[in-house]
Amino acid sequence: MFFGDLSSTESKELYDDEKLRKTFEESGALDPDKKVITYCGSGIAATWNALILNKLGQNNVAMYDGSMTEWADDPKLPLDTVEKEK
């Protein structure tokens, strides 16, 4: 879940709990029988998502800080990239 999709682009305010709940339910992240692990490049977005999941009642959340940085540092691991047009 991209952290930027959890708030209004105009007002920068976090969406209400109903909208957030719907978003996370679609991914299965609010299932109380699942452990959810959030990840991102360095930990900021992952922390944000973990905080929102806790706010919505998912207490089985872990945050893997630096996960994408760690993955990208290993040349043996697959990584798709998109080049920007010049």
N, CA, C and O atoms as CSV, one atom per row, in Angstrom:
chain,resi,resn,atom,element,x,y,z
A,1,MET,N,N,0.840,-1.164,0.000
A,1,MET,CA,C,0.000,0.000,0.000
A,1,MET,C,C,0.894,1.239,0.000
A,1,MET,O,O,1.700,1.432,0.910
A,2,PHE,N,N,0.745,2.068,-1.017
A,2,PHE,CA,C,1.520,3.300,-1.089
A,2,PHE,C,C,0.993,4.284,-0.050
A,2,PHE,O,O,-0.195,4.605,-0.041
A,3,PHE,N,N,1.870,4.759,0.818
A,3,PHE,CA,C,1.446,5.622,1.926
A,3,PHE,C,C,0.758,6.891,1.453
A,3,PHE,O,O,-0.092,7.431,2.161
A,4,GLY,N,N,1.109,7.377,0.272
A,4,GLY,CA,C,0.503,8.598,-0.254
A,4,GLY,C,C,-0.947,8.440,-0.644
A,4,GLY,O,O,-1.660,9.430,-0.805
A,5,ASP,N,N,-1.396,7.192,-0.801
A,5,ASP,CA,C,-2.793,6.928,-1.152
A,5,ASP,C,C,-3.717,6.937,0.064
A,5,ASP,O,O,-4.909,6.659,-0.067
A,6,LEU,N,N,-3.187,7.250,1.235
A,6,LEU,CA,C,-3.981,7.194,2.459
A,6,LEU,C,C,-4.427,8.565,2.947
A,6,LEU,O,O,-5.027,8.689,4.015
A,7,SER,N,N,-4.130,9.590,2.158
A,7,SER,CA,C,-4.547,10.937,2.530
A,7,SER,C,C,-4.922,11.716,1.277
A,7,SER,O,O,-4.564,11.336,0.162
A,8,SER,N,N,-5.637,12.796,1.473
A,8,SER,CA,C,-6.087,13.646,0.387
A,8,SER,C,C,-4.902,14.390,-0.215
A,8,SER,O,O,-4.065,14.934,0.507
A,9,THR,N,N,-4.839,14.408,-1.539
A,9,THR,CA,C,-3.756,15.149,-2.179
A,9,THR,C,C,-3.950,16.660,-2.047
A,9,THR,O,O,-2.976,17.413,-2.050
A,10,GLU,N,N,-5.209,17.106,-1.931
A,10,GLU,CA,C,-5.463,18.540,-1.800
A,10,GLU,C,C,-5.198,19.042,-0.380
A,10,GLU,O,O,-4.428,19.980,-0.178
A,11,SER,N,N,-5.841,18.410,0.596
A,11,SER,CA,C,-5.747,18.915,1.968
A,11,SER,C,C,-4.610,18.280,2.770
A,11,SER,O,O,-4.240,18.781,3.831
A,12,LYS,N,N,-4.065,17.189,2.264
A,12,LYS,CA,C,-3.012,16.428,2.947
A,12,LYS,C,C,-3.508,15.771,4.242
A,12,LYS,O,O,-2.701,15.311,5.050
A,13,GLU,N,N,-4.830,15.726,4.442
A,13,GLU,CA,C,-5.394,15.119,5.645
A,13,GLU,C,C,-5.602,13.622,5.440
A,13,GLU,O,O,-5.959,13.171,4.352
A,14,LEU,N,N,-5.373,12.873,6.495
A,14,LEU,CA,C,-5.592,11.438,6.483
A,14,LEU,C,C,-7.065,11.157,6.226
A,14,LEU,O,O,-7.936,11.818,6.791
A,15,TYR,N,N,-7.346,10.164,5.365
A,15,TYR,CA,C,-8.735,9.798,5.111
A,15,TYR,C,C,-9.395,9.299,6.387
A,15,TYR,O,O,-8.714,8.901,7.333
A,16,ASP,N,N,-10.725,9.322,6.411
A,16,ASP,CA,C,-11.440,8.843,7.592
A,16,ASP,C,C,-11.266,7.334,7.729
A,16,ASP,O,O,-10.898,6.648,6.775
A,17,ASP,N,N,-11.538,6.829,8.929
A,17,ASP,CA,C,-11.314,5.418,9.231
A,17,ASP,C,C,-12.083,4.487,8.300
A,17,ASP,O,O,-11.585,3.414,7.956
A,18,GLU,N,N,-13.277,4.874,7.889
A,18,GLU,CA,C,-14.077,4.012,7.008
A,18,GLU,C,C,-13.358,3.793,5.670
A,18,GLU,O,O,-13.274,2.666,5.181
A,19,LYS,N,N,-12.848,4.863,5.092
A,19,LYS,CA,C,-12.148,4.752,3.816
A,19,LYS,C,C,-10.830,3.985,3.985
A,19,LYS,O,O,-10.478,3.153,3.149
A,20,LEU,N,N,-10.114,4.270,5.060
A,20,LEU,CA,C,-8.864,3.551,5.322
A,20,LEU,C,C,-9.126,2.063,5.531
A,20,LEU,O,O,-8.398,1.218,5.010
A,21,ARG,N,N,-10.164,1.749,6.295
A,21,ARG,CA,C,-10.511,0.352,6.572
A,21,ARG,C,C,-10.806,-0.388,5.269
A,21,ARG,O,O,-10.338,-1.508,5.067
A,22,LYS,N,N,-11.576,0.237,4.393
A,22,LYS,CA,C,-11.911,-0.396,3.115
A,22,LYS,C,C,-10.646,-0.687,2.313
A,22,LYS,O,O,-10.501,-1.767,1.740
A,23,THR,N,N,-9.742,0.272,2.276
A,23,THR,CA,C,-8.491,0.113,1.533
A,23,THR,C,C,-7.676,-1.069,2.063
A,23,THR,O,O,-7.204,-1.900,1.287
A,24,PHE,N,N,-7.514,-1.140,3.376
A,24,PHE,CA,C,-6.698,-2.208,3.952
A,24,PHE,C,C,-7.419,-3.551,3.972
A,24,PHE,O,O,-6.768,-4.593,3.896
A,25,GLU,N,N,-8.740,-3.553,4.071
A,25,GLU,CA,C,-9.484,-4.819,4.030
A,25,GLU,C,C,-9.321,-5.490,2.676
A,25,GLU,O,O,-9.217,-6.715,2.604
A,26,GLU,N,N,-9.296,-4.711,1.603
A,26,GLU,CA,C,-9.140,-5.265,0.259
A,26,GLU,C,C,-7.842,-6.045,0.115
A,26,GLU,O,O,-7.779,-7.005,-0.653
A,27,SER,N,N,-6.822,-5.650,0.835
A,27,SER,CA,C,-5.533,-6.348,0.755
A,27,SER,C,C,-5.426,-7.485,1.765
A,27,SER,O,O,-4.471,-8.260,1.723
A,28,GLY,N,N,-6.391,-7.593,2.669
A,28,GLY,CA,C,-6.343,-8.629,3.700
A,28,GLY,C,C,-5.526,-8.237,4.922
A,28,GLY,O,O,-5.334,-9.050,5.826
A,29,ALA,N,N,-5.047,-7.007,4.957
A,29,ALA,CA,C,-4.154,-6.575,6.041
A,29,ALA,C,C,-4.847,-6.410,7.389
A,29,ALA,O,O,-4.171,-6.284,8.410
A,30,LEU,N,N,-6.168,-6.407,7.416
A,30,LEU,CA,C,-6.866,-6.263,8.698
A,30,LEU,C,C,-7.330,-7.604,9.265
A,30,LEU,O,O,-7.988,-7.644,10.304
A,31,ASP,N,N,-6.993,-8.690,8.590
A,31,ASP,CA,C,-7.345,-10.024,9.080
A,31,ASP,C,C,-6.621,-10.262,10.408
A,31,ASP,O,O,-5.390,-10.253,10.442
A,32,PRO,N,N,-7.364,-10.475,11.505
A,32,PRO,CA,C,-6.715,-10.624,12.809
A,32,PRO,C,C,-5.867,-11.891,12.925
A,32,PRO,O,O,-5.064,-12.013,13.851
A,33,ASP,N,N,-6.034,-12.820,12.009
A,33,ASP,CA,C,-5.250,-14.057,12.037
A,33,ASP,C,C,-3.956,-13.962,11.235
A,33,ASP,O,O,-3.197,-14.928,11.161
A,34,LYS,N,N,-3.704,-12.810,10.640
A,34,LYS,CA,C,-2.493,-12.614,9.839
A,34,LYS,C,C,-1.524,-11.673,10.534
A,34,LYS,O,O,-1.923,-10.737,11.228
A,35,LYS,N,N,-0.237,-11.946,10.328
A,35,LYS,CA,C,0.788,-10.998,10.739
A,35,LYS,C,C,1.101,-10.148,9.521
A,35,LYS,O,O,1.364,-10.683,8.443
A,36,VAL,N,N,1.074,-8.848,9.676
A,36,VAL,CA,C,1.329,-7.923,8.578
A,36,VAL,C,C,2.719,-7.333,8.761
A,36,VAL,O,O,3.081,-6.885,9.849
A,37,ILE,N,N,3.488,-7.340,7.684
A,37,ILE,CA,C,4.823,-6.735,7.711
A,37,ILE,C,C,4.839,-5.604,6.694
A,37,ILE,O,O,4.640,-5.826,5.500
A,38,THR,N,N,5.076,-4.402,7.172
A,38,THR,CA,C,5.162,-3.250,6.275
A,38,THR,C,C,6.628,-3.037,5.901
A,38,THR,O,O,7.536,-3.323,6.683
A,39,TYR,N,N,6.834,-2.528,4.691
A,39,TYR,CA,C,8.210,-2.315,4.231
A,39,TYR,C,C,8.260,-1.127,3.274
A,39,TYR,O,O,7.247,-0.723,2.705
A,40,CYS,N,N,9.436,-0.593,3.115
A,40,CYS,CA,C,9.683,0.496,2.166
A,40,CYS,C,C,11.189,0.646,2.030
A,40,CYS,O,O,11.937,-0.250,2.421
A,41,GLY,N,N,11.640,1.755,1.487
A,41,GLY,CA,C,13.065,1.957,1.272
A,41,GLY,C,C,13.875,2.111,2.539
A,41,GLY,O,O,14.911,1.466,2.701
A,42,SER,N,N,13.417,2.950,3.429
A,42,SER,CA,C,14.210,3.203,4.637
A,42,SER,C,C,13.418,3.066,5.938
A,42,SER,O,O,14.018,2.893,6.999
A,43,GLY,N,N,12.107,3.139,5.882
A,43,GLY,CA,C,11.306,2.925,7.082
A,43,GLY,C,C,10.236,3.959,7.355
A,43,GLY,O,O,9.352,3.713,8.175
A,44,ILE,N,N,10.278,5.088,6.710
A,44,ILE,CA,C,9.319,6.148,7.001
A,44,ILE,C,C,7.911,5.765,6.552
A,44,ILE,O,O,6.974,5.830,7.347
A,45,ALA,N,N,7.749,5.368,5.297
A,45,ALA,CA,C,6.427,4.982,4.792
A,45,ALA,C,C,5.914,3.720,5.488
A,45,ALA,O,O,4.721,3.600,5.766
A,46,ALA,N,N,6.811,2.790,5.763
A,46,ALA,CA,C,6.415,1.556,6.443
A,46,ALA,C,C,5.902,1.847,7.853
A,46,ALA,O,O,4.950,1.218,8.315
A,47,THR,N,N,6.529,2.791,8.527
A,47,THR,CA,C,6.085,3.179,9.866
A,47,THR,C,C,4.699,3.814,9.801
A,47,THR,O,O,3.843,3.535,10.641
A,48,TRP,N,N,4.482,4.660,8.811
A,48,TRP,CA,C,3.182,5.309,8.620
A,48,TRP,C,C,2.086,4.254,8.425
A,48,TRP,O,O,1.042,4.310,9.075
A,49,ASN,N,N,2.329,3.297,7.529
A,49,ASN,CA,C,1.331,2.255,7.282
A,49,ASN,C,C,1.089,1.401,8.521
A,49,ASN,O,O,-0.053,1.045,8.810
A,50,ALA,N,N,2.144,1.070,9.255
A,50,ALA,CA,C,1.985,0.282,10.483
A,50,ALA,C,C,1.157,1.050,11.513
A,50,ALA,O,O,0.309,0.464,12.187
A,51,LEU,N,N,1.392,2.336,11.637
A,51,LEU,CA,C,0.637,3.174,12.561
A,51,LEU,C,C,-0.850,3.179,12.202
A,51,LEU,O,O,-1.702,3.049,13.081
A,52,ILE,N,N,-1.158,3.328,10.924
A,52,ILE,CA,C,-2.556,3.340,10.487
A,52,ILE,C,C,-3.199,1.972,10.715
A,52,ILE,O,O,-4.350,1.897,11.145
A,53,LEU,N,N,-2.475,0.901,10.435
A,53,LEU,CA,C,-3.017,-0.443,10.691
A,53,LEU,C,C,-3.341,-0.612,12.173
A,53,LEU,O,O,-4.393,-1.150,12.520
A,54,ASN,N,N,-2.451,-0.159,13.044
A,54,ASN,CA,C,-2.732,-0.206,14.495
A,54,ASN,C,C,-3.964,0.614,14.838
A,54,ASN,O,O,-4.802,0.185,15.631
A,55,LYS,N,N,-4.071,1.781,14.248
A,55,LYS,CA,C,-5.230,2.659,14.481
A,55,LYS,C,C,-6.533,1.958,14.106
A,55,LYS,O,O,-7.565,2.166,14.743
A,56,LEU,N,N,-6.476,1.119,13.059
A,56,LEU,CA,C,-7.665,0.416,12.588
A,56,LEU,C,C,-7.899,-0.908,13.313
A,56,LEU,O,O,-8.851,-1.625,13.004
A,57,GLY,N,N,-7.037,-1.235,14.272
A,57,GLY,CA,C,-7.254,-2.427,15.087
A,57,GLY,C,C,-6.376,-3.620,14.771
A,57,GLY,O,O,-6.502,-4.656,15.424
A,58,GLN,N,N,-5.490,-3.511,13.794
A,58,GLN,CA,C,-4.587,-4.623,13.491
A,58,GLN,C,C,-3.371,-4.500,14.403
A,58,GLN,O,O,-2.517,-3.635,14.209
A,59,ASN,N,N,-3.307,-5.380,15.399
A,59,ASN,CA,C,-2.233,-5.292,16.384
A,59,ASN,C,C,-1.050,-6.203,16.083
A,59,ASN,O,O,-0.034,-6.152,16.778
A,60,ASN,N,N,-1.173,-7.030,15.060
A,60,ASN,CA,C,-0.106,-7.954,14.709
A,60,ASN,C,C,0.659,-7.407,13.498
A,60,ASN,O,O,0.610,-7.970,12.404
A,61,VAL,N,N,1.364,-6.300,13.725
A,61,VAL,CA,C,2.074,-5.597,12.658
A,61,VAL,C,C,3.551,-5.478,13.025
A,61,VAL,O,O,3.904,-5.136,14.153
A,62,ALA,N,N,4.398,-5.768,12.048
A,62,ALA,CA,C,5.836,-5.548,12.196
A,62,ALA,C,C,6.277,-4.635,11.063
A,62,ALA,O,O,5.667,-4.620,9.994
A,63,MET,N,N,7.325,-3.885,11.299
A,63,MET,CA,C,7.843,-2.977,10.287
A,63,MET,C,C,9.283,-3.394,9.974
A,63,MET,O,O,10.126,-3.461,10.868
A,64,TYR,N,N,9.551,-3.670,8.705
A,64,TYR,CA,C,10.876,-4.083,8.254
A,64,TYR,C,C,11.601,-2.848,7.732
A,64,TYR,O,O,11.509,-2.509,6.552
A,65,ASP,N,N,12.314,-2.190,8.616
A,65,ASP,CA,C,12.981,-0.946,8.221
A,65,ASP,C,C,14.177,-1.228,7.313
A,65,ASP,O,O,14.943,-2.166,7.532
A,66,GLY,N,N,14.307,-0.400,6.306
A,66,GLY,CA,C,15.416,-0.527,5.375
A,66,GLY,C,C,15.311,-1.713,4.430
A,66,GLY,O,O,16.298,-2.101,3.806
A,67,SER,N,N,14.131,-2.286,4.322
A,67,SER,CA,C,13.965,-3.520,3.548
A,67,SER,C,C,14.308,-3.361,2.069
A,67,SER,O,O,15.048,-4.173,1.514
A,68,MET,N,N,13.782,-2.338,1.439
A,68,MET,CA,C,14.050,-2.163,0.016
A,68,MET,C,C,15.509,-1.810,-0.221
A,68,MET,O,O,16.100,-2.254,-1.205
A,69,THR,N,N,16.090,-1.028,0.655
A,69,THR,CA,C,17.506,-0.690,0.549
A,69,THR,C,C,18.350,-1.953,0.661
A,69,THR,O,O,19.296,-2.149,-0.102
A,70,GLU,N,N,18.005,-2.795,1.608
A,70,GLU,CA,C,18.726,-4.056,1.791
A,70,GLU,C,C,18.586,-4.953,0.560
A,70,GLU,O,O,19.571,-5.519,0.085
A,71,TRP,N,N,17.364,-5.079,0.048
A,71,TRP,CA,C,17.105,-5.918,-1.125
A,71,TRP,C,C,17.902,-5.409,-2.338
A,71,TRP,O,O,18.553,-6.192,-3.030
A,72,ALA,N,N,17.846,-4.109,-2.583
A,72,ALA,CA,C,18.499,-3.532,-3.752
A,72,ALA,C,C,20.020,-3.623,-3.681
A,72,ALA,O,O,20.684,-3.583,-4.717
A,73,ASP,N,N,20.578,-3.742,-2.496
A,73,ASP,CA,C,22.026,-3.849,-2.341
A,73,ASP,C,C,22.565,-5.218,-2.741
A,73,ASP,O,O,23.772,-5.373,-2.921
A,74,ASP,N,N,21.686,-6.219,-2.882
A,74,ASP,CA,C,22.121,-7.571,-3.236
A,74,ASP,C,C,21.886,-7.799,-4.730
A,74,ASP,O,O,20.740,-7.972,-5.145
A,75,PRO,N,N,22.944,-7.803,-5.547
A,75,PRO,CA,C,22.779,-7.921,-7.000
A,75,PRO,C,C,22.180,-9.261,-7.439
A,75,PRO,O,O,21.750,-9.388,-8.585
A,76,LYS,N,N,22.142,-10.256,-6.560
A,76,LYS,CA,C,21.557,-11.552,-6.910
A,76,LYS,C,C,20.031,-11.539,-6.840
A,76,LYS,O,O,19.385,-12.436,-7.383
A,77,LEU,N,N,19.450,-10.545,-6.188
A,77,LEU,CA,C,17.998,-10.493,-6.026
A,77,LEU,C,C,17.355,-9.725,-7.178
A,77,LEU,O,O,17.907,-8.732,-7.650
A,78,PRO,N,N,16.182,-10.188,-7.632
A,78,PRO,CA,C,15.524,-9.505,-8.762
A,78,PRO,C,C,14.974,-8.138,-8.359
A,78,PRO,O,O,14.506,-7.932,-7.238
A,79,LEU,N,N,15.049,-7.221,-9.309
A,79,LEU,CA,C,14.526,-5.882,-9.070
A,79,LEU,C,C,14.136,-5.268,-10.407
A,79,LEU,O,O,14.981,-5.072,-11.281
A,80,ASP,N,N,12.863,-4.970,-10.559
A,80,ASP,CA,C,12.380,-4.298,-11.775
A,80,ASP,C,C,12.513,-2.803,-11.572
A,80,ASP,O,O,12.161,-2.272,-10.519
A,81,THR,N,N,13.019,-2.136,-12.580
A,81,THR,CA,C,13.147,-0.687,-12.508
A,81,THR,C,C,12.498,-0.070,-13.739
A,81,THR,O,O,12.360,-0.719,-14.775
A,82,VAL,N,N,12.112,1.165,-13.614
A,82,VAL,CA,C,11.510,1.905,-14.713
A,82,VAL,C,C,12.370,3.119,-14.977
A,82,VAL,O,O,12.636,3.912,-14.073
A,83,GLU,N,N,12.802,3.263,-16.203
A,83,GLU,CA,C,13.596,4.435,-16.553
A,83,GLU,C,C,12.678,5.573,-16.928
A,83,GLU,O,O,11.695,5.377,-17.643
A,84,LYS,N,N,12.991,6.753,-16.451
A,84,LYS,CA,C,12.212,7.943,-16.786
A,84,LYS,C,C,12.602,8.420,-18.178
A,84,LYS,O,O,13.757,8.329,-18.596
A,85,GLU,N,N,11.588,8.935,-18.881
A,85,GLU,CA,C,11.865,9.504,-20.199
A,85,GLU,C,C,12.628,10.804,-20.046
A,85,GLU,O,O,12.398,11.571,-19.111
A,86,LYS,N,N,13.528,11.038,-20.967
A,86,LYS,CA,C,14.325,12.276,-20.913
A,86,LYS,C,C,13.740,13.315,-21.813
A,86,LYS,O,O,14.270,14.423,-21.903
